Amino acid sequence: MLDDMRSDAPPRYAVVALRRSFVCVCLCADVFVRMLI
């Protein structure tokens, strides 16, 4: 894993984590807006 982290190419797991966190934020925002309404 250390060799993968040292590589210049962007790690795939980081991209996947960013996508998952972005989707989670969107879902949380949608639920929050529905609760306000």
N, C-alpha and C positions, 0 to 999 in steps of 0.2 A: 504493500500500500504506500510506503514511503516513496518508492520510485514513481508511482503514478502521481503523487502529489507534487513531486519535483518537476514533472514533465511540463513543458511550456503549453501543451494543448489543454484547453479547459476541461476539467473532469466532468464526466457525464453525470455522476451522482449529485454534483453541485447544481447542475442545470435542472435535474429532476426535482431536487429539494426546493429550488426557487419556484418551479412551476407548481408544486404541491402547496407551498406556502401561499402563493398568489391565489390559487383556487380557494384555499381555506379562508383567506381574507375576504374574497368576494362572497362566499357563502355566509360568513359571519355578518358582513355588511347587509346582505339581503335579509337575513333573519332579523337584524336589529331594526331595519327600516320597517319591516312588517309589524314588529312589536310596537313601534311608535304609532303606526296607523291603527 
